[in-house]
């Protein structure tokens, strides 16, 4: 698909034209393969989420809000209106913070797109082929927006996924509704008035980050529907005076690189570089967790005097500051965003999984004591933002110093997770809530999605047969 002319028009119009024109057959085979892997991962996380404390209030509220008809809520027998189903599914997919991240864009693209795609495609009786195309387009839009702002949202206190998911959901939903380019532009303009997602949850481990992509999916569906019926939005929602870049980025707006939004659309698919998570923690910590895991056998139970953790400079305020707060994680969400806790736990246990985020595991006196002996520093050898590099230096009580540095975090680059590796993670996650036979039916429906109706996948997500 030749989109060279997009560089001559504004980014809102360029992304809208891309969403209207690209066809399923123009999406490269390897991109579709990665799409299925990321959908499988997201659905497995949603199933696992259903057994965690935040699920019941979410699902109970959705039932009350919705009236109980319409679209599939993953892992549930009841159905909900499309926007409410999308909201619930967004919470479930993102709730464990175990979902994928595009490292350069610093967004969770599947959680930002899949909830809207599932709801709209099921509601409109569309094919798996149409859903896959919309998923790939929405993913690409989300990632390119994230890459363009160069981490700016995090500097101004916004959760990038919570902001950008409004736009990617609007594009994906509009694509499934048959929107033309002008309607996509209007939907972008409408989404700019709903896009938010503040990071104040970091202060106390509140649940609101989980809501961000789900609320954005509902907002994106709303924006696309309004635009389809002629509601007029601003045409320069991103780049205009008081548009998204000005209002959300402030002084960081000057570093926005709009070339990500116009160049190579349809030719280069950035979504294929999205990384899956091998650990259920903030992706910024993954390189350091890899380094801790590599050192664990060498430590061999020796007493640890102190730990120095190396992290990308731009991530310190999220996972390492204020340091005393990060050294004393009190709940699951604080632990996920604490480099001292994650590294201490990994050094002592030789692993980091969902079982290491239970109340008992977080309160473990040995882990808490070691976390208080951890310090965090900027990594001078970091490859951020291309990769979430990290390092760990351990000083033992006997005076030995052990160190390990990981330039490319696991799950990224040439360490990208394969279908088999993703299936293993998927089965570990779904085992928390459903039998393996049912999980394998979901997996098969995802693999075959191009040849199925979206309703077939919805049926197995509710527990039925395809």
C-alpha positions as CSV (number, residue, x, y, z in Angstrom):
1,X,0.0,0.0,0.0
2,X,1.6,3.3,-1.1
3,X,0.9,6.0,1.4
4,X,3.7,8.3,0.6
5,X,1.4,11.3,0.1
6,X,0.4,11.2,3.8
7,X,3.5,13.1,4.7
8,X,2.0,16.2,3.0
9,X,-1.2,16.2,5.1
10,X,-1.8,16.6,8.8
11,X,-1.5,13.6,11.1
12,X,-5.2,13.4,12.0
13,X,-6.1,13.2,8.3
14,X,-3.2,10.8,7.5
15,X,-4.3,8.3,10.2
16,X,-7.9,8.6,9.1
17,X,-7.0,7.9,5.5
18,X,-5.0,4.9,6.5
19,X,-7.8,3.5,8.5
20,X,-10.3,3.9,5.7
21,X,-8.1,2.5,2.8
22,X,-5.9,-0.3,4.1
23,X,-7.4,-3.7,3.2
24,X,-7.1,-7.1,5.0
25,X,-5.1,-8.5,2.0
26,X,-2.6,-5.6,2.3
27,X,-1.7,-6.6,5.9
28,X,1.5,-8.7,5.9
29,X,1.2,-12.3,7.0
30,X,3.7,-11.8,9.8
31,X,1.7,-8.9,11.1
32,X,-1.5,-11.1,11.2
33,X,0.4,-13.8,12.9
34,X,1.6,-11.4,15.6
35,X,-2.0,-10.1,15.9
36,X,-3.3,-13.6,16.7
37,X,-0.5,-14.1,19.3
38,X,-1.4,-10.8,21.0
39,X,-5.1,-11.5,21.0
40,X,-4.5,-14.9,22.6
41,X,-2.3,-13.3,25.3
42,X,-4.9,-10.6,26.0
43,X,-7.8,-13.1,26.3
44,X,-5.8,-15.3,28.6
45,X,-5.2,-12.4,30.9
46,X,-8.8,-11.5,30.9
47,X,-9.8,-15.0,31.9
48,X,-7.2,-14.9,34.7
49,X,-8.4,-11.5,35.9
50,X,-11.9,-12.9,36.7
51,X,-10.6,-14.5,40.0
52,X,-8.9,-11.3,41.3
53,X,-10.5,-8.9,43.7
54,X,-11.1,-6.1,41.2
55,X,-13.2,-8.3,38.9
56,X,-16.3,-8.7,41.0
57,X,-17.0,-5.0,41.6
58,X,-16.3,-4.3,37.9
59,X,-18.6,-7.1,36.7
60,X,-21.4,-6.3,39.2
61,X,-21.3,-2.6,38.2
62,X,-21.4,-3.5,34.5
63,X,-24.5,-5.7,35.1
64,X,-26.2,-2.9,36.9
65,X,-25.3,-0.3,34.2
66,X,-26.1,-2.4,31.2
67,X,-29.3,-4.2,31.7
68,X,-27.9,-7.6,30.7
69,X,-28.2,-7.9,26.9
70,X,-25.9,-7.6,23.9
71,X,-22.2,-8.5,23.8
72,X,-19.9,-11.0,25.5
73,X,-18.0,-10.2,28.7
74,X,-15.0,-12.6,28.8
75,X,-15.5,-15.5,31.0
76,X,-19.1,-14.6,32.0
77,X,-22.4,-16.1,31.2
78,X,-24.2,-12.7,31.2
79,X,-24.0,-10.2,28.3
80,X,-23.9,-6.4,28.3
81,X,-24.5,-3.5,25.9
82,X,-21.5,-3.1,23.6
83,X,-19.9,-0.1,25.4
84,X,-20.4,-1.8,28.8
85,X,-19.0,-5.1,27.6
86,X,-16.0,-3.2,26.1
87,X,-15.4,-1.4,29.4
88,X,-15.5,-4.6,31.4
89,X,-13.2,-6.4,28.9
90,X,-10.7,-3.6,29.0
91,X,-10.5,-3.8,32.8
92,X,-10.1,-7.6,32.6
93,X,-7.4,-7.5,29.8
94,X,-5.3,-4.8,31.5
95,X,-6.1,-5.5,35.1
96,X,-3.1,-7.7,35.9
97,X,-0.7,-5.4,34.2
98,X,0.6,-8.5,32.4
99,X,-0.4,-7.4,28.9
100,X,1.8,-6.4,26.0
101,X,3.7,-3.1,25.6
102,X,5.2,-1.4,22.6
103,X,8.5,-0.3,24.1
104,X,9.2,2.7,22.0
105,X,5.6,3.9,22.2
106,X,5.2,3.0,25.9
107,X,1.6,1.9,25.4
108,X,-0.3,-1.3,26.0
109,X,-1.9,-1.6,22.6
110,X,-3.9,-4.8,22.8
111,X,-5.8,-3.5,25.9
112,X,-6.3,-0.2,24.0
113,X,-7.9,-1.9,20.9
114,X,-9.2,-5.4,21.6
115,X,-12.1,-4.5,23.9
116,X,-13.6,-2.2,21.2
117,X,-13.0,-4.7,18.4
118,X,-14.7,-7.6,20.3
119,X,-17.8,-5.6,21.2
120,X,-18.4,-3.8,17.9
121,X,-17.7,-6.9,15.7
122,X,-20.0,-9.1,17.8
123,X,-22.7,-6.5,17.9
124,X,-22.7,-6.0,14.1
125,X,-22.3,-9.7,13.3
126,X,-19.0,-9.3,11.5
127,X,-16.3,-11.8,10.5
128,X,-13.1,-12.7,12.2
129,X,-11.3,-11.4,9.1
130,X,-12.9,-8.0,9.6
131,X,-12.1,-8.0,13.3
132,X,-8.5,-8.9,12.6
133,X,-8.1,-6.0,10.2
134,X,-9.6,-3.5,12.6
135,X,-7.4,-4.9,15.4
136,X,-4.2,-4.4,13.3
137,X,-5.2,-0.9,12.2
138,X,-6.1,0.2,15.8
139,X,-2.9,-1.3,17.2
140,X,-0.9,0.6,14.5
141,X,-2.6,3.9,15.3
142,X,-2.1,3.5,19.0
143,X,1.6,2.7,18.7
144,X,2.4,5.4,16.2
145,X,0.7,8.0,18.5
146,X,2.7,6.7,21.4
147,X,6.0,6.7,19.5
148,X,5.4,10.3,18.3
149,X,5.1,11.8,21.8
150,X,8.3,10.2,23.0
151,X,7.1,9.3,26.5
152,X,5.7,12.8,27.1
153,X,2.5,11.7,28.7
154,X,4.3,10.0,31.5
155,X,6.3,13.3,32.2
156,X,3.0,15.2,32.6
157,X,1.3,12.7,34.8
158,X,-0.9,10.9,32.3
159,X,-1.1,7.1,31.7
160,X,-0.3,7.0,27.9
161,X,-2.5,4.0,27.3
162,X,-5.4,5.7,29.0
163,X,-5.1,8.7,26.7
164,X,-4.3,7.1,23.4
165,X,-6.8,4.2,23.8
166,X,-9.6,6.7,23.1
167,X,-8.2,7.3,19.6
168,X,-7.2,3.7,18.8
169,X,-10.6,2.5,19.9
170,X,-12.4,5.1,17.9
171,X,-10.4,4.1,14.8
172,X,-11.0,0.4,15.3
173,X,-14.7,0.8,16.0
174,X,-15.1,3.2,13.1
175,X,-13.4,0.8,10.8
176,X,-15.8,-2.0,11.8
177,X,-18.7,0.4,11.2
178,X,-17.6,1.2,7.7
179,X,-16.5,4.8,8.4
180,X,-15.0,7.0,5.7
181,X,-11.9,9.2,6.3
182,X,-14.0,12.2,7.2
183,X,-15.9,10.2,9.8
184,X,-12.6,8.9,11.3
185,X,-11.4,12.5,11.5
186,X,-14.6,13.5,13.4
187,X,-14.2,10.5,15.7
188,X,-10.6,11.6,16.4
189,X,-11.9,15.0,17.3
190,X,-14.6,13.7,19.6
191,X,-12.1,11.3,21.3
192,X,-9.8,14.2,22.0
193,X,-12.5,15.6,24.3
194,X,-12.7,12.4,26.4
195,X,-9.1,11.2,26.4
196,X,-7.6,11.2,29.9
197,X,-6.1,8.8,32.5
198,X,-4.1,10.4,35.3
199,X,-1.4,8.5,37.1
200,X,-2.3,9.4,40.7
201,X,-3.0,5.7,41.3
202,X,0.8,5.3,41.8
203,X,0.5,7.0,45.2
204,X,-1.5,4.3,46.8
205,X,-2.0,1.3,44.5
206,X,-5.6,2.3,43.5
207,X,-7.5,0.4,40.9
208,X,-8.1,3.2,38.4
209,X,-5.3,2.3,35.9
210,X,-7.2,-0.9,35.2
211,X,-10.2,1.1,34.1
212,X,-8.3,3.3,31.6
213,X,-8.4,1.1,28.5
214,X,-11.9,-0.1,29.2
215,X,-13.3,3.4,29.6
216,X,-11.4,4.4,26.5
217,X,-13.0,1.6,24.5
218,X,-16.4,2.8,25.6
219,X,-15.4,6.3,24.6
220,X,-14.0,5.2,21.3
221,X,-17.2,3.4,20.4
222,X,-19.2,6.5,21.4
223,X,-17.0,8.7,19.3
224,X,-17.2,6.5,16.2
225,X,-20.9,6.1,16.5
226,X,-21.5,9.9,16.8
227,X,-19.2,10.5,13.9
228,X,-21.0,8.0,11.8
229,X,-24.3,9.8,12.4
230,X,-22.8,13.2,11.4
231,X,-21.6,14.7,14.7
232,X,-18.8,17.1,13.8
233,X,-15.5,17.0,15.6
234,X,-12.4,19.3,15.2
235,X,-10.3,18.3,12.3
236,X,-7.0,18.8,14.0
237,X,-7.6,17.0,17.3
238,X,-3.9,16.1,17.7
239,X,-1.9,19.0,16.3
240,X,-4.3,22.0,16.5
241,X,-4.0,24.8,19.0
242,X,-5.3,23.4,22.3
243,X,-5.3,19.9,20.7
244,X,-4.1,16.8,22.4
245,X,-0.4,17.6,22.1
246,X,-0.7,21.1,23.6
247,X,-3.1,20.3,26.4
248,X,-1.6,17.0,27.6
249,X,2.1,17.5,26.9
250,X,2.7,21.2,27.8
251,X,6.5,21.9,27.4
252,X,7.0,18.4,26.1
253,X,4.9,19.1,23.0
254,X,7.9,20.6,21.3
255,X,9.6,17.1,21.1
256,X,6.6,15.4,19.4
257,X,7.8,13.8,16.1
258,X,4.8,13.8,13.7
259,X,6.7,11.7,11.2
260,X,5.6,8.7,13.1
261,X,2.0,9.6,12.3
262,X,2.5,9.9,8.5
263,X,5.5,8.1,7.2
264,X,5.3,4.5,6.0
265,X,1.6,3.9,6.9
266,X,0.6,0.6,5.4
267,X,4.2,-0.2,4.4
268,X,5.9,-0.4,7.8
269,X,3.8,-2.0,10.6
270,X,5.2,-1.0,14.0
271,X,2.8,-3.2,15.8
272,X,4.9,-6.3,14.8
273,X,7.5,-5.1,17.2
274,X,5.2,-5.1,20.3
275,X,6.6,-7.0,23.2
276,X,4.7,-9.5,25.4
277,X,5.4,-9.6,29.1
278,X,7.0,-12.6,30.8
279,X,6.5,-11.0,34.2
280,X,3.3,-9.5,35.6
281,X,4.8,-6.1,36.5
282,X,5.5,-2.7,35.0
283,X,7.4,-3.3,31.8
284,X,10.0,-0.7,32.8
285,X,11.4,-3.2,35.4
286,X,11.7,-6.2,33.0
287,X,15.4,-5.8,32.2
288,X,16.3,-5.5,35.9
289,X,14.1,-8.6,36.6
290,X,16.0,-10.5,33.9
291,X,19.3,-9.5,35.5
292,X,18.1,-10.5,39.0
293,X,16.9,-13.9,37.7
294,X,20.3,-14.5,36.0
295,X,22.1,-13.7,39.3
296,X,19.9,-15.8,41.6
297,X,21.7,-19.1,41.1
298,X,25.1,-17.5,41.6
299,X,24.0,-16.0,44.9
300,X,23.0,-19.5,46.0
301,X,21.4,-18.4,49.2
302,X,24.3,-16.2,50.4
303,X,23.3,-13.2,52.6
304,X,22.8,-10.1,50.6
305,X,24.1,-6.8,52.1
306,X,22.8,-4.4,49.4
307,X,21.4,-4.2,45.9
308,X,21.9,-1.6,43.3
309,X,19.3,-1.6,40.5
310,X,20.0,0.1,37.1
311,X,16.9,1.4,35.2
312,X,16.3,3.7,32.2
313,X,16.6,7.3,33.4
314,X,13.1,8.2,32.1
315,X,11.4,5.4,34.1
316,X,12.8,6.2,37.5
317,X,9.9,8.4,38.5
318,X,7.4,5.6,37.8
319,X,9.2,2.5,39.4
320,X,11.9,4.0,41.7
321,X,10.6,7.2,43.2
322,X,10.0,8.2,45.9
323,X,12.5,5.5,46.9
324,X,11.2,5.0,50.5
325,X,7.7,4.4,49.1
326,X,9.0,2.0,46.5
327,X,11.0,0.1,49.2
328,X,7.8,-0.6,51.2
329,X,5.2,-1.9,48.8
330,X,2.0,-2.7,50.6
331,X,-0.3,-4.1,48.0
332,X,-0.3,-5.7,44.6
333,X,-0.3,-2.6,42.5
334,X,2.4,-0.9,44.6
335,X,4.5,-4.1,44.2
336,X,4.0,-4.2,40.4
337,X,5.4,-0.7,40.1
338,X,8.3,-1.1,42.6
339,X,11.7,-2.0,41.2
340,X,13.0,-2.7,44.7
341,X,10.2,-5.2,45.5
342,X,10.4,-7.0,42.1
343,X,14.1,-7.3,42.2
344,X,14.2,-8.4,45.8
345,X,11.5,-11.0,45.3
346,X,13.2,-12.4,42.2
347,X,16.6,-12.6,43.9
348,X,15.2,-14.5,46.8
349,X,12.8,-16.8,44.9
350,X,14.3,-17.3,41.5
351,X,11.1,-16.3,39.7
352,X,8.4,-13.7,39.4
353,X,4.8,-14.6,38.6
354,X,1.3,-13.9,39.7
355,X,1.9,-16.1,42.9
356,X,4.5,-13.5,44.0
357,X,1.9,-10.8,44.1
358,X,-0.4,-12.3,46.7
359,X,-0.9,-10.5,50.0
360,X,1.2,-13.2,51.7
361,X,4.0,-12.9,49.2
362,X,4.1,-9.1,49.3
363,X,4.2,-9.2,53.2
364,X,7.1,-11.8,53.3
365,X,9.5,-10.3,55.8
366,X,12.6,-11.5,53.9
367,X,11.4,-9.8,50.7
368,X,10.4,-6.6,52.5
369,X,13.8,-6.5,54.3
370,X,15.8,-6.9,51.1
371,X,13.7,-4.4,49.2
372,X,14.7,-1.8,51.9
373,X,18.3,-2.5,51.0
374,X,17.8,-1.8,47.3
375,X,18.8,1.5,45.7
376,X,17.9,2.6,42.1
377,X,20.1,4.4,39.6
378,X,20.0,5.6,36.0
379,X,21.5,2.9,33.7
380,X,24.3,4.5,31.6
381,X,24.2,1.6,29.1
382,X,20.4,1.6,28.7
383,X,19.0,1.1,25.2
384,X,15.7,2.8,26.2
385,X,13.3,3.5,24.6
386,X,14.0,0.8,22.0
387,X,14.4,-1.8,24.8
388,X,13.8,-1.7,28.6
389,X,17.4,-2.5,29.6
390,X,18.3,-3.1,33.2
391,X,21.0,-4.2,35.5
392,X,21.5,-5.5,39.1
393,X,24.6,-5.3,41.3
394,X,24.5,-7.4,44.4
395,X,26.9,-6.9,47.3
396,X,27.0,-10.0,49.5
397,X,27.7,-9.9,53.2
398,X,31.0,-11.8,52.6
399,X,32.2,-8.9,50.5
400,X,31.7,-10.4,47.0
401,X,30.1,-8.2,44.4
402,X,28.0,-9.9,41.6
403,X,26.5,-8.0,38.7
404,X,24.5,-8.6,35.6
405,X,23.3,-6.3,32.8
406,X,20.5,-7.1,30.3
407,X,20.5,-4.8,27.2
408,X,17.4,-6.4,25.6
409,X,14.7,-7.4,28.0
410,X,13.0,-10.8,27.6
411,X,9.9,-10.7,25.3
412,X,11.3,-8.0,23.1
413,X,13.5,-7.8,20.0
414,X,15.1,-11.1,19.1
415,X,13.7,-12.4,22.4
416,X,10.1,-12.0,21.2
417,X,7.7,-14.6,22.5
418,X,6.6,-17.3,20.0
419,X,3.1,-18.8,19.6
420,X,4.2,-21.8,21.7
421,X,5.7,-19.6,24.4
422,X,2.5,-17.4,24.4
423,X,0.4,-20.5,24.6
424,X,2.3,-21.7,27.7
425,X,1.7,-18.3,29.4
426,X,-2.0,-18.4,28.2
427,X,-2.6,-21.8,29.8
428,X,-0.9,-20.8,33.0
429,X,-3.2,-17.8,33.3
430,X,-6.4,-19.4,32.2
431,X,-5.8,-22.4,34.6
432,X,-6.7,-19.9,37.4
433,X,-10.3,-19.8,36.2
434,X,-11.2,-22.5,33.6
435,X,-10.4,-26.1,32.6
436,X,-7.6,-26.6,30.1
437,X,-10.0,-28.0,27.5
438,X,-12.0,-24.8,27.4
439,X,-8.8,-22.8,27.2
440,X,-7.7,-24.8,24.2
441,X,-11.0,-24.1,22.5
442,X,-10.4,-20.4,22.9
443,X,-6.8,-20.8,21.6
444,X,-8.1,-22.7,18.5
445,X,-10.7,-20.1,17.8
446,X,-8.1,-17.3,17.9
447,X,-5.8,-19.3,15.6
448,X,-8.6,-19.9,13.2
449,X,-10.2,-16.4,13.5
450,X,-9.6,-15.4,9.9
451,X,-11.9,-18.2,8.8
452,X,-14.6,-17.8,11.5
453,X,-17.3,-15.4,12.5
454,X,-16.5,-13.2,15.5
455,X,-19.5,-14.8,17.1
456,X,-17.7,-18.1,17.1
457,X,-14.9,-16.7,19.3
458,X,-17.4,-14.9,21.5
459,X,-19.2,-18.2,22.2
460,X,-16.1,-20.0,23.5
461,X,-15.2,-16.9,25.6
462,X,-18.5,-17.4,27.3
463,X,-17.8,-21.1,27.8
464,X,-19.6,-22.6,24.8
465,X,-18.3,-24.4,21.7
466,X,-17.3,-22.6,18.5
